[in-house]
Amino acid sequence: MNSMPSIVDLYCGCGGFGLGAELAGFRSIAAVDIEPKLQSSYRLNFPNTKVVEGDISQIDKDSWRDIIGTIRPDGVIGGPPCQGFSRMGKRDQSDKRNQLIYEFYRQINILNPKFFVMENVEGILDSYGAEILASALKTLKSPYVILGPFLIDAADFGAATRRRRAIVVGYLPDEIGPISLDALVQPVYSKRTTIWDAISDLPNP
């Protein structure tokens, strides 16, 4: 039996968040997304993961029993669609995808993981997005300790890009113990990674 802690990857796309989790020592046992082209990439990147192409709003407790059996995942990660919150877009408050944040937390209630991590664009912290996020968090049924939302910049963690993201972490203290927010957001690199650092070892085309 694989001793690595397990995760379920929601709104998984082609697997960027899942790859980060894998590099941190987790294994993705199931991944869900509605976009078939992204799912085909995920299958290539994670051949041992049960990949589900479907509408997350239609997935219920019985669905999960078919997908992962009786396994209770250690964690759930996911980045619900951000188009309605992005400062670069139309910020359409009538965009139905905005409501998918509620679906993320509905799945948390079903799967009852020991922890979860949700990421989204910085704009979700603006008034409209923040209201939806706060409302969605109130739907949680288990006594999760919530850290955030807080902002991190990928450049502080080794990526050769400035990419700020809003993060929400929830965990069950009786099963995991205390988690320090300061430790979570502490940059791990004192020197920023440049584009040259990232690609200089690639072969000449």
C-alpha positions in Angstrom: 0.0 0.0 0.0 1.3 3.5 -0.9 2.2 5.3 2.3 2.1 8.8 0.8 -0.8 10.9 2.0 -3.6 11.2 -0.6 -5.3 14.1 -2.1 -8.3 14.8 -4.4 -7.7 17.5 -7.0 -10.8 19.5 -7.9 -10.9 21.8 -11.0 -7.7 20.1 -11.8 -7.0 21.5 -15.2 -3.8 19.9 -16.7 -2.4 19.4 -13.3 -0.3 22.3 -12.1 -1.7 22.3 -8.6 -1.5 18.6 -8.5 2.1 18.6 -9.6 2.9 21.0 -6.7 1.2 18.6 -4.3 3.1 15.6 -5.7 6.4 17.4 -5.3 5.4 18.1 -1.7 5.0 14.4 -1.1 1.3 13.8 -1.8 -0.3 11.4 -4.3 -3.4 12.4 -6.3 -6.0 9.6 -6.1 -8.7 11.4 -8.1 -8.9 14.5 -10.2 -12.0 16.2 -11.6 -12.5 18.8 -14.3 -15.1 19.4 -17.0 -12.7 20.4 -19.8 -11.8 17.3 -21.9 -8.6 18.7 -23.4 -7.2 19.6 -20.0 -8.2 16.2 -18.7 -6.4 14.5 -21.5 -3.2 16.3 -20.4 -3.8 15.4 -16.8 -4.1 11.7 -17.7 -0.7 11.9 -19.3 0.9 13.8 -16.4 -0.7 11.6 -13.7 -1.2 8.1 -15.2 -1.9 6.5 -11.7 -4.7 9.0 -10.9 -8.4 8.3 -11.4 -9.3 11.2 -13.8 -13.0 12.2 -13.9 -14.3 14.4 -16.7 -17.5 15.9 -15.5 -19.5 18.6 -13.9 -18.5 18.9 -10.2 -21.9 20.2 -9.3 -23.3 16.7 -10.2 -20.9 14.8 -8.1 -22.4 13.5 -4.8 -21.5 11.0 -2.1 -22.5 8.0 -4.3 -20.4 9.4 -7.1 -17.3 9.5 -4.8 -18.0 5.9 -3.7 -17.8 4.9 -7.4 -14.6 6.9 -7.9 -12.5 6.2 -4.8 -14.5 3.6 -2.9 -14.3 4.0 0.9 -11.0 5.9 0.8 -11.1 9.1 2.8 -8.5 11.5 1.2 -6.1 13.2 3.5 -6.5 16.5 1.6 -8.5 18.2 -1.1 -7.0 20.9 -3.3 -8.5 23.0 -6.0 -8.8 26.3 -7.9 -12.4 27.0 -8.8 -12.9 29.1 -12.0 -11.6 32.6 -11.6 -13.0 34.4 -14.7 -15.7 36.3 -12.8 -13.2 37.5 -10.2 -10.1 38.3 -12.3 -9.1 42.0 -12.5 -8.0 41.3 -16.1 -11.5 40.2 -17.2 -15.1 41.4 -17.4 -15.8 40.5 -13.7 -19.3 39.5 -14.7 -21.2 39.0 -11.4 -23.8 37.0 -13.4 -21.2 34.4 -14.5 -22.5 31.1 -13.3 -19.0 29.9 -12.8 -18.7 32.2 -9.8 -20.9 29.9 -7.9 -18.5 27.0 -8.3 -16.7 28.1 -5.2 -19.7 26.8 -3.3 -19.3 23.5 -5.1 -15.7 23.2 -3.8 -16.8 23.5 -0.2 -19.8 21.1 -0.9 -17.2 18.5 -1.9 -15.2 19.2 1.3 -18.4 18.4 3.3 -18.8 15.2 1.4 -15.2 14.0 1.5 -14.3 15.3 5.0 -10.6 15.5 4.4 -8.1 16.3 7.1 -7.2 19.5 5.3 -8.0 21.5 2.1 -6.3 24.2 0.1 -8.1 26.4 -2.3 -6.4 28.9 -4.6 -7.8 31.7 -6.8 -6.9 35.0 -8.3 -6.1 38.0 -6.2 -9.3 39.7 -7.3 -11.4 37.3 -5.3 -10.4 39.4 -2.3 -12.2 42.4 -3.7 -15.7 43.1 -2.4 -17.8 40.9 -4.6 -15.5 37.9 -4.6 -14.8 38.2 -0.9 -18.5 38.1 -0.1 -19.0 34.9 -2.1 -15.9 33.3 -0.5 -17.0 34.2 3.0 -20.5 32.8 2.3 -19.1 29.6 0.9 -16.8 29.1 3.9 -19.8 29.3 6.2 -21.3 26.2 4.6 -18.5 24.0 6.1 -19.9 21.4 8.4 -16.8 20.1 10.1 -14.8 22.2 12.7 -12.1 23.3 10.3 -9.6 25.9 11.4 -9.4 28.4 8.5 -6.2 30.2 7.6 -6.7 33.0 5.2 -7.6 34.1 2.7 -4.0 35.3 2.3 -1.9 36.3 -0.7 1.3 34.6 -1.8 3.5 35.4 -4.7 4.9 32.5 -6.7 8.2 34.5 -7.1 8.8 34.1 -3.4 8.7 30.3 -3.8 11.1 29.7 -6.6 9.0 30.4 -9.7 10.4 32.6 -12.4 7.3 34.7 -12.5 5.4 37.2 -10.5 2.1 35.5 -9.9 0.0 36.5 -6.8 -2.7 34.1 -5.7 -5.2 34.1 -2.9 -5.1 31.0 -0.7 -7.4 29.5 1.8 -6.3 26.6 4.0 -8.5 24.6 6.3 -7.5 21.8 8.6 -8.9 19.7 11.4 -6.7 20.4 14.4 -7.6 17.1 16.2 -6.1 15.2 13.3 -3.3 17.4 12.1 -2.4 19.6 15.0 -1.6 23.3 14.9 -0.4 24.9 11.7 1.4 28.2 11.7 0.2 30.7 9.0 3.6 32.4 9.3 5.3 29.2 8.3 3.0 28.7 5.4 3.7 32.1 3.9 7.4 32.4 4.7 9.3 32.7 1.4 11.7 29.8 0.9 14.1 31.5 -1.4 16.2 34.6 -0.5 17.0 35.2 -4.1 14.5 35.5 -6.9 14.6 33.0 -9.7 15.2 34.6 -13.1 14.0 33.4 -16.5 17.6 32.6 -17.3 17.8 30.4 -14.2 14.7 28.6 -15.3 15.5 27.9 -18.9 19.2 28.2 -19.5 19.8 24.5 -19.3 17.3 23.8 -22.2 18.9 22.6 -25.5 19.3 25.1 -28.4 16.4 24.6 -30.8 
